[in-house]
Amino acid sequence: MSVELVEVSKVVGSETHIRSVSMKLDPGSLNVLLGPTLSGKTSLMRLMAGLDEPTSGRVLANGRDVTGVPVRKRDVAMVYQQFINYPTLSVYENIASPLRVARRPKEEIDREVREAAELLKITDMLQRTPLELSGGQQQRTALARALVKGADLVLLDEPLANLDYKLREELREELPRVFSESGTVLVYATTEPTEALLLGGNTATLHEGAVTQFGPTLEVYRRPHDLLTAQVFSDPPMNLLKVDLQGGQVRLPDGSFVPATGLLQSLSEGAYTLGMRPHHLYLERPSDSALEVMTEVSVTEITGSESFVHVSYSAERWVVLAHGVQDLAAGDRLAVHIDPGRLFVFGPDEQLVASPAMQAAA
C-alpha cells in the first residue's frame, strides 16, 4: 500500500500543528520523521493513521481518498513511546489480540506470536501480565503486537526510547527488514539524527509542523536544501559562522581576513553563513588550507573515547567533537581549525549554495 499526503494541514484553535505537508510513501518503504520535540511528528502520524482529520488537504491510500475515514476502518498499527497494553491479559494474549480479532487459525496465531516474541526477546515472559514487566519489556510487547498485525501502515513513535542500548541496536536493524518484506509502509519518528542515519530509508525533517525536506536519508543529510534542514539533521547542533567574501578573501567576524580556499574560492562576493558539523572542527590543523580561529573554552564533556568541547568565538557558540580525552578548563584559549572543504555554505536566503557532496558531484 502507498500513502500520500496532499497539502495536509492541521489547525487547532489558534495554533497550526501541521503546515501544508505533501509527500508520498511507497509500499515497503521505511520513512523517518526527524525533528525536535513539538516539531509535529506525532501530529503528522495521527493524521496518517486517521486518529485525527486534517483541517485541509487530503490523505490517500493506494490512490484512494481516505481523508476523514476513522482509524478503525483502516489497516493501521501504531506504537507510541508511551506503550499501551491490555493490563489484564497475558503478554501472549496482548500480542495475539489483533490476530484473534481477524479470526486467524489457532496454529497460525501461536506461530506468529512466538516468532514475534523471539524477535523481541520476550519468549520467557509470554505468560506474565504487563504489570509484571519492566517498561522496556512492555514496550517490546506493544511492538510485537504491531508486528503480528501485519498492517499496511505501521507507525512507530519513538518506539525504542525505553530499551537498552544493545536491544535498540538489534531492533534498528531487524524491524525495517521484517516490515519491508510484507510491503508495509513503515513510519518511524525520532528526535535523534544518528538514529535516522542508522535506519536509512527516507527521512522527512520537521520544524514547527512543516516538512523542510523529504528524500533518501543520506541525501538529506549530505545535501540539506537549507540551513533549517541542516540544523534539524545535526546533533550536537551545526556550528555557524557569518562571513563576507571580498576580493578572494574571507572577512571573519573579528574583522580579520583569510584566503578564500576550498568550497569558498568559487563563490561570488557577498555575505554567507558557513555551517560546520562538530566533527568537522579540529583542534589540530587538518590541512595547509585550514582556517584557524582563536576561541575560548566554555565547558568540556568527556565521554571516554571522545570529548565535546564547547567554545565561544565572537558571538557564536560552537561544539567541537574531538577524539580522546581533552583536559580543557573553562576560560582556556583554544585554536580551532576549519576545513574549507568540509563546509556547508548558505546564502543570504539561507538556501544551500555549496557543500562537500555538491563539490564531489561536480
Secondary structure, DSSP 8 states (H G I E B T S, - for coil): --EEEEEEEEEETTEEEEEEEEEEE-TT-EEEEE--TTSSHHHHHHHHHTSS--SEEEEEETTEE-TT--GGGS-EEEE-SS----TTS-HHHHHHHHHHHTT--HHHHHHHHHHHHHHTT-GGGTTS-GGGS-HHHHHHHHHHHHHHHT-SEEEEESTTTTS-HHHHHHHHHHHHHHHHTTT-EEEEEES-HHHHHHH-SEEEEEETTEEEEEEEHHHHHHS-SBHHHHHHT-SS--EEEEEEEETTEEE-TTS-EEE--GGGTTS-SEEEEEEE-GGGEESS--STT-EEEEEEEEEEEE-SSEEEEEEEETTEEEEEEEES-----TT-EEEEEE-TTS-EEE-TTSBEEE-HHHHHH-
